[in-house]
């Protein structure tokens, strides 16, 4: 059983999957940083200084100055600002994956089949005919 497990792990597909998972996690962290630290602050500024990650709805009907204050008070909240950030993260990752798959598909495309060789010229046809006649005469 240990030998089978070792063979399974040593297969290229499992290792490729592990590398892909690690790269995906790192890429997710980069995209998360891009959305939270680069994209959302200017969008929030354009919307009047709004901080998306702090948008929430307290389900107990009370008012809290921030999401952190509401969660520290133990209030049930819907953190829809974080959800907006998550949607933007997803869209950026989906766009990046689209371009990646498109590039890989272009690399994998089969080259066009070679064109058929051109028809022999008149001279080649005559020489072939002469060759065949000489060959037939020699066989008699």
NUTI-77802 format. One record per atom (N, C-alpha, C): residue number from 1; residue in three letters; x, y negated, z negated. Coordinates in steps of 0.001 Angstrom, whole numbers, plus 500000, padded with zeros to 6 digits. Atoms other than C-alpha are relative to their C-alpha. Layout:
! residues N
[NUM; ALA; [X; Y; Z]] ...
END
This chain:
! residues 140
[1; UNK; [500820; 501183; 500000]] [1; UNK; [500000; 500000; 500000]] [1; UNK; [500873; 498741; 500000]] [2; UNK; [499101; 501159; 500034]] [2; UNK; [502835; 497591; 499202]] [2; UNK; [500647; 499811; 501367]] [3; UNK; [499376; 500086; 498676]] [3; UNK; [504462; 498440; 502540]] [3; UNK; [499024; 499386; 501009]] [4; UNK; [501005; 500556; 499095]] [4; UNK; [501222; 497701; 504387]] [4; UNK; [499810; 498506; 499757]] [5; UNK; [500145; 501413; 500336]] [5; UNK; [500872; 494401; 502547]] [5; UNK; [501193; 499197; 500530]] [6; UNK; [498796; 500674; 499511]] [6; UNK; [504473; 493464; 503405]] [6; UNK; [499943; 499843; 501525]] [7; UNK; [500129; 500074; 498541]] [7; UNK; [503840; 494283; 507092]] [7; UNK; [498955; 498961; 500400]] [8; UNK; [501049; 500970; 499729]] [8; UNK; [500650; 492229; 507010]] [8; UNK; [500526; 498567; 499856]] [9; UNK; [499456; 501338; 500253]] [9; UNK; [502449; 489224; 505536]] [9; UNK; [501058; 499636; 501037]] [10; UNK; [498908; 500274; 499060]] [10; UNK; [505363; 489560; 507951]] [10; UNK; [499503; 499756; 501424]] [11; UNK; [500533; 500251; 498655]] [11; UNK; [503085; 489386; 510984]] [11; UNK; [500078; 498517; 500306]] [12; UNK; [499884; 501396; 499580]] [12; UNK; [503512; 486205; 512968]] [12; UNK; [498753; 499192; 499766]] [13; UNK; [501246; 500752; 500139]] [13; UNK; [499842; 485247; 512775]] [13; UNK; [499804; 499492; 498576]] [14; UNK; [500186; 500402; 501393]] [14; UNK; [499793; 485147; 508977]] [14; UNK; [500957; 498852; 499665]] [15; UNK; [499023; 501063; 500259]] [15; UNK; [502943; 483049; 508838]] [15; UNK; [499585; 498717; 500713]] [16; UNK; [500479; 501175; 499277]] [16; UNK; [501580; 480712; 511528]] [16; UNK; [498818; 499356; 499272]] [17; UNK; [501142; 500514; 500751]] [17; UNK; [498365; 480386; 509531]] [17; UNK; [500460; 499260; 498745]] [18; UNK; [499490; 500646; 501216]] [18; UNK; [500300; 479560; 506369]] [18; UNK; [500643; 498652; 500333]] [19; UNK; [499364; 501266; 499587]] [19; UNK; [502368; 476923; 508169]] [19; UNK; [498922; 498989; 500388]] [20; UNK; [501085; 500895; 499606]] [20; UNK; [499180; 475483; 509686]] [20; UNK; [499248; 499447; 498808]] [21; UNK; [500693; 500441; 501207]] [21; UNK; [497514; 475331; 506288]] [21; UNK; [500823; 498945; 499253]] [22; UNK; [499135; 500965; 500690]] [22; UNK; [500482; 473550; 504723]] [22; UNK; [500059; 498687; 500772]] [23; UNK; [499956; 501220; 499183]] [23; UNK; [500729; 471114; 507632]] [23; UNK; [498655; 499266; 499942]] [24; UNK; [501321; 500624; 500093]] [24; UNK; [496963; 470512; 507482]] [24; UNK; [499803; 499270; 498687]] [25; UNK; [500105; 500647; 501309]] [25; UNK; [497149; 469730; 503785]] [25; UNK; [500808; 498707; 499978]] [26; UNK; [499164; 501205; 499951]] [26; UNK; [500007; 467290; 504358]] [26; UNK; [499361; 498946; 500893]] [27; UNK; [500654; 500932; 499085]] [27; UNK; [498157; 465744; 507297]] [27; UNK; [498784; 499370; 499331]] [28; UNK; [501153; 500533; 500726]] [28; UNK; [495043; 465387; 505136]] [28; UNK; [500393; 498925; 499015]] [29; UNK; [499521; 501012; 500950]] [29; UNK; [497038; 463501; 502524]] [29; UNK; [500377; 498712; 500730]] [30; UNK; [499627; 501184; 499210]] [30; UNK; [498396; 461175; 505211]] [30; UNK; [498745; 499253; 500446]] [31; UNK; [501243; 500632; 499545]] [31; UNK; [494919; 460528; 506609]] [31; UNK; [499274; 499355; 498823]] [32; UNK; [500643; 500571; 501187]] [32; UNK; [493532; 459989; 503104]] [32; UNK; [500671; 498681; 499615]] [33; UNK; [499282; 501238; 500287]] [33; UNK; [496241; 457403; 502464]] [33; UNK; [499703; 498928; 501030]] [34; UNK; [500310; 500960; 498929]] [34; UNK; [495558; 455779; 505836]] [34; UNK; [498629; 499380; 499775]] [35; UNK; [501359; 500517; 500188]] [35; UNK; [491845; 455474; 505124]] [35; UNK; [499924; 499131; 498749]] [36; UNK; [500154; 500719; 501269]] [36; UNK; [492083; 454410; 501461]] [36; UNK; [500883; 498770; 499880]] [37; UNK; [499042; 501085; 500225]] [37; UNK; [495140; 452163; 501662]] [37; UNK; [500162; 499043; 501182]] [38; UNK; [499783; 500843; 498826]] [38; UNK; [495164; 450795; 505229]] [38; UNK; [498685; 499540; 500637]] [39; UNK; [501223; 500358; 499281]] [39; UNK; [491704; 450904; 506814]] [39; UNK; [498926; 499369; 499118]] [40; UNK; [501126; 500459; 500805]] [40; UNK; [489242; 450399; 503977]] [40; UNK; [500199; 498612; 499370]] [41; UNK; [499873; 501363; 500551]] [41; UNK; [490763; 447265; 502358]] [41; UNK; [499626; 498897; 500994]] [42; UNK; [500449; 501063; 499084]] [42; UNK; [490415; 445128; 505528]] [42; UNK; [498499; 500071; 500309]] [43; UNK; [501447; 499881; 499755]] [43; UNK; [486933; 446539; 506185]] [43; UNK; [499238; 499441; 498808]] [44; UNK; [500634; 500549; 501205]] [44; UNK; [485987; 445758; 502577]] [44; UNK; [500104; 498490; 499950]] [45; UNK; [499807; 501452; 499980]] [45; UNK; [487433; 442253; 502961]] [45; UNK; [499031; 499347; 500978]] [46; UNK; [500937; 500537; 499017]] [46; UNK; [485366; 441679; 506094]] [46; UNK; [498557; 500043; 499495]] [47; UNK; [501349; 499872; 500563]] [47; UNK; [482296; 442792; 504153]] [47; UNK; [499858; 499253; 498669]] [48; UNK; [500133; 500840; 501189]] [48; UNK; [482879; 440217; 501380]] [48; UNK; [500718; 500532; 498784]] [49; UNK; [499216; 499515; 501130]] [49; UNK; [485512; 441883; 499210]] [49; UNK; [499471; 501289; 499409]] [50; UNK; [500598; 498754; 500455]] [50; UNK; [483666; 445186; 498943]] [50; UNK; [501057; 501102; 499906]] [51; UNK; [499106; 498857; 500167]] [51; UNK; [485612; 448168; 497553]] [51; UNK; [499149; 501262; 500147]] [52; UNK; [500847; 498844; 499723]] [52; UNK; [484094; 451289; 499110]] [52; UNK; [500129; 501095; 498946]] [53; UNK; [499818; 498903; 500954]] [53; UNK; [485603; 453696; 496612]] [53; UNK; [499296; 499733; 498676]] [54; UNK; [500670; 500334; 501251]] [54; UNK; [483791; 451859; 493802]] [54; UNK; [498481; 499863; 500176]] [55; UNK; [501447; 500067; 499788]] [55; UNK; [480316; 452003; 495367]] [55; UNK; [499343; 501237; 499406]] [56; UNK; [500673; 498873; 500643]] [56; UNK; [477980; 454153; 493311]] [56; UNK; [498583; 499596; 499610]] [57; UNK; [501349; 500203; 500473]] [57; UNK; [474439; 454565; 492132]] [57; UNK; [499859; 500782; 498700]] [58; UNK; [500187; 499342; 501300]] [58; UNK; [473839; 455301; 488439]] [58; UNK; [498587; 500555; 499951]] [59; UNK; [501306; 499339; 499991]] [59; UNK; [471005; 457804; 488160]] [59; UNK; [499205; 499795; 498699]] [60; UNK; [500724; 500216; 501265]] [60; UNK; [470154; 456873; 484566]] [60; UNK; [499369; 498610; 499932]] [61; UNK; [500654; 501307; 499933]] [61; UNK; [469018; 453389; 485636]] [61; UNK; [500762; 498876; 499324]] [62; UNK; [499224; 501051; 500656]] [62; UNK; [471664; 451503; 483642]] [62; UNK; [500997; 499403; 500984]] [63; UNK; [499032; 500691; 499153]] [63; UNK; [474144; 449047; 485128]] [63; UNK; [501396; 500135; 499405]] [64; UNK; [498597; 499844; 500424]] [64; UNK; [477909; 449608; 484960]] [64; UNK; [500873; 499142; 500909]] [65; UNK; [499148; 500877; 499182]] [65; UNK; [480709; 447311; 486123]] [65; UNK; [500803; 500749; 501065]] [66; UNK; [499216; 499240; 499024]] [66; UNK; [482550; 450090; 487922]] [66; UNK; [499633; 501474; 499925]] [67; UNK; [500236; 498560; 499982]] [67; UNK; [482383; 453757; 488867]] [67; UNK; [500724; 500667; 498833]] [68; UNK; [499233; 499425; 501110]] [68; UNK; [485079; 454520; 486310]] [68; UNK; [499265; 499787; 498677]] [69; UNK; [500740; 500281; 501245]] [69; UNK; [483052; 452849; 483550]] [69; UNK; [498768; 500891; 499889]] [70; UNK; [501203; 499151; 500025]] [70; UNK; [479952; 454814; 484537]] [70; UNK; [500362; 501442; 499690]] [71; UNK; [499611; 498603; 500257]] [71; UNK; [481774; 458164; 484571]] [71; UNK; [500535; 500162; 498578]] [72; UNK; [499519; 499930; 501380]] [72; UNK; [483498; 457385; 481238]] [72; UNK; [498834; 499995; 499013]] [73; UNK; [501176; 500032; 500872]] [73; UNK; [480064; 456658; 479750]] [73; UNK; [499177; 501279; 500134]] [74; UNK; [500702; 498734; 499813]] [74; UNK; [478929; 460061; 481001]] [74; UNK; [498722; 499866; 500801]] [75; UNK; [501212; 500220; 499208]] [75; UNK; [476302; 458616; 483321]] [75; UNK; [500053; 500856; 501271]] [76; UNK; [500033; 499289; 498716]] [76; UNK; [475189; 460766; 486246]] [76; UNK; [500003; 498974; 501134]] [77; UNK; [499859; 500984; 498918]] [77; UNK; [476248; 458928; 489403]] [77; UNK; [500058; 500693; 501351]] [78; UNK; [499788; 499613; 498606]] [78; UNK; [476107; 459288; 493155]] [78; UNK; [501061; 499044; 500524]] [79; UNK; [498865; 500827; 499556]] [79; UNK; [479493; 458018; 494358]] [79; UNK; [500008; 499940; 501524]] [80; UNK; [500130; 500037; 498550]] [80; UNK; [478443; 457166; 497905]] [80; UNK; [501149; 499258; 500687]] [81; UNK; [498834; 500681; 499419]] [81; UNK; [481469; 454908; 498460]] [81; UNK; [501110; 500999; 500301]] [82; UNK; [499002; 498949; 499752]] [82; UNK; [483815; 457889; 498105]] [82; UNK; [499559; 500867; 501160]] [83; UNK; [500536; 499197; 498911]] [83; UNK; [481517; 459785; 500451]] [83; UNK; [500237; 499300; 501343]] [84; UNK; [499708; 500768; 498774]] [84; UNK; [481899; 457005; 503057]] [84; UNK; [501473; 500178; 500367]] [85; UNK; [498570; 499781; 499736]] [85; UNK; [485693; 457313; 502690]] [85; UNK; [500249; 501410; 500535]] [86; UNK; [499832; 498617; 499548]] [86; UNK; [485415; 461088; 503121]] [86; UNK; [499537; 500162; 501441]] [87; UNK; [500484; 499932; 498615]] [87; UNK; [483386; 460680; 506308]] [87; UNK; [501017; 499382; 500949]] [88; UNK; [498991; 500642; 499151]] [88; UNK; [485972; 458283; 507722]] [88; UNK; [501234; 500898; 500102]] [89; UNK; [498890; 499038; 499959]] [89; UNK; [488735; 460760; 506764]] [89; UNK; [499703; 501110; 501007]] [90; UNK; [500374; 498911; 499103]] [90; UNK; [486863; 463523; 508571]] [90; UNK; [500059; 499561; 501462]] [91; UNK; [500014; 500472; 498620]] [91; UNK; [486374; 461433; 511716]] [91; UNK; [501415; 499808; 500541]] [92; UNK; [498613; 500180; 499558]] [92; UNK; [490074; 460558; 511853]] [92; UNK; [500666; 501353; 500230]] [93; UNK; [499420; 498660; 499828]] [93; UNK; [491109; 464193; 511350]] [93; UNK; [499415; 500665; 501242]] [94; UNK; [500637; 499399; 498833]] [94; UNK; [488581; 465347; 513961]] [94; UNK; [500552; 499390; 501289]] [95; UNK; [499439; 500656; 498824]] [95; UNK; [489902; 462780; 516441]] [95; UNK; [501431; 500476; 500255]] [96; UNK; [498617; 499521; 499849]] [96; UNK; [493501; 463825; 515789]] [96; UNK; [500020; 501445; 500491]] [97; UNK; [500065; 498602; 499557]] [97; UNK; [492578; 467515; 516193]] [97; UNK; [499547; 500091; 501449]] [98; UNK; [500446; 500028; 498607]] [98; UNK; [490761; 466710; 519440]] [98; UNK; [501183; 499726; 500922]] [99; UNK; [498848; 500321; 499157]] [99; UNK; [493885; 465083; 520864]] [99; UNK; [501042; 501106; 499973]] [100; UNK; [499047; 498896; 500102]] [100; UNK; [496076; 467932; 519576]] [100; UNK; [499570; 501184; 500862]] [101; UNK; [500503; 498870; 499205]] [101; UNK; [493884; 470630; 521126]] [101; UNK; [500046; 499671; 501485]] [102; UNK; [499947; 500418; 498595]] [102; UNK; [493658; 468654; 524351]] [102; UNK; [501427; 500098; 500538]] [103; UNK; [498603; 499925; 499569]] [103; UNK; [497456; 468402; 524535]] [103; UNK; [500463; 501444; 500132]] [104; UNK; [499613; 498579; 499935]] [104; UNK; [497926; 472114; 523778]] [104; UNK; [499362; 500663; 501212]] [105; UNK; [500664; 499414; 498835]] [105; UNK; [495361; 473045; 526417]] [105; UNK; [500665; 499583; 501300]] [106; UNK; [499288; 500446; 498797]] [106; UNK; [497220; 470961; 528986]] [106; UNK; [501318; 500744; 500153]] [107; UNK; [498751; 499245; 499924]] [107; UNK; [500450; 472757; 528100]] [107; UNK; [499749; 501445; 500413]] [108; UNK; [500320; 498600; 499707]] [108; UNK; [498740; 476151; 528402]] [108; UNK; [499417; 500218; 501387]] [109; UNK; [500608; 499830; 498682]] [109; UNK; [497180; 475493; 531793]] [109; UNK; [500956; 500744; 500917]] [110; UNK; [499205; 499227; 499058]] [110; UNK; [498351; 477919; 534395]] [110; UNK; [500387; 499105; 501175]] [111; UNK; [499625; 500784; 498816]] [111; UNK; [500347; 476398; 537221]] [111; UNK; [499166; 500471; 501188]] [112; UNK; [500816; 499593; 498857]] [112; UNK; [498467; 476408; 540500]] [112; UNK; [500682; 501154; 500742]] [113; UNK; [499390; 498881; 499289]] [113; UNK; [498969; 479588; 542514]] [113; UNK; [500810; 499478; 501182]] [114; UNK; [499180; 500492; 498891]] [114; UNK; [501690; 479257; 545111]] [114; UNK; [499205; 500043; 501298]] [115; UNK; [500697; 500073; 498722]] [115; UNK; [500459; 478255; 548510]] [115; UNK; [500448; 501170; 500866]] [116; UNK; [499642; 498900; 499116]] [116; UNK; [500346; 480956; 551124]] [116; UNK; [501117; 499536; 500921]] [117; UNK; [498900; 500404; 499112]] [117; UNK; [503469; 481014; 553247]] [117; UNK; [499435; 499586; 501355]] [118; UNK; [500509; 500454; 498699]] [118; UNK; [503045; 479200; 556528]] [118; UNK; [500059; 501131; 501034]] [119; UNK; [500022; 498996; 498930]] [119; UNK; [502215; 481237; 559590]] [119; UNK; [501336; 499941; 500761]] [120; UNK; [498730; 500008; 499269]] [120; UNK; [505298; 482324; 561571]] [120; UNK; [499899; 499155; 501268]] [121; UNK; [499974; 500837; 498798]] [121; UNK; [506332; 480038; 564390]] [121; UNK; [499950; 500896; 501243]] [122; UNK; [500064; 499246; 498744]] [122; UNK; [506022; 481072; 568038]] [122; UNK; [501309; 500751; 500241]] [123; UNK; [498699; 499363; 499796]] [123; UNK; [509740; 481807; 568151]] [123; UNK; [500140; 501242; 499124]] [124; UNK; [499917; 498852; 500903]] [124; UNK; [509510; 484090; 565091]] [124; UNK; [499112; 501141; 500488]] [125; UNK; [500905; 498963; 499495]] [125; UNK; [506549; 485924; 566583]] [125; UNK; [500611; 500699; 501208]] [126; UNK; [499356; 499392; 498819]] [126; UNK; [508417; 486440; 569879]] [126; UNK; [501167; 500880; 499594]] [127; UNK; [498864; 499206; 500447]] [127; UNK; [511537; 487633; 568082]] [127; UNK; [499525; 501291; 499324]] [128; UNK; [500554; 498805; 500635]] [128; UNK; [509423; 490057; 566005]] [128; UNK; [499515; 500983; 501065]] [129; UNK; [500486; 499145; 498912]] [129; UNK; [507810; 491366; 569186]] [129; UNK; [501159; 500678; 500725]] [130; UNK; [498817; 499436; 499326]] [130; UNK; [511198; 491838; 570854]] [130; UNK; [500636; 501068; 499117]] [131; UNK; [499428; 499024; 500924]] [131; UNK; [512519; 493610; 567753]] [131; UNK; [499211; 501302; 500017]] [132; UNK; [500846; 498810; 500017]] [132; UNK; [509562; 495962; 567687]] [132; UNK; [500124; 500784; 501306]] [133; UNK; [499833; 499315; 498711]] [133; UNK; [509932; 496733; 571425]] [133; UNK; [501338; 500730; 500068]] [134; UNK; [498678; 499364; 499995]] [134; UNK; [513657; 497432; 571042]] [134; UNK; [500018; 501211; 499076]] [135; UNK; [500056; 498889; 500949]] [135; UNK; [512958; 499638; 568045]] [135; UNK; [499243; 501183; 500602]] [136; UNK; [500793; 498925; 499366]] [136; UNK; [510299; 501580; 569951]] [136; UNK; [500788; 500660; 501126]] [137; UNK; [499201; 499480; 498880]] [137; UNK; [512646; 501987; 572988]] [137; UNK; [501127; 500889; 499458]] [138; UNK; [498887; 499229; 500578]] [138; UNK; [515474; 503247; 570735]] [138; UNK; [499509; 501343; 499433]] [139; UNK; [500546; 498770; 500584]] [139; UNK; [513193; 505877; 569155]] [139; UNK; [499652; 501024; 501078]] [140; UNK; [500358; 499051; 498937]] [140; UNK; [512388; 507479; 572546]] [140; UNK; [501145; 500837; 500387]] 
END
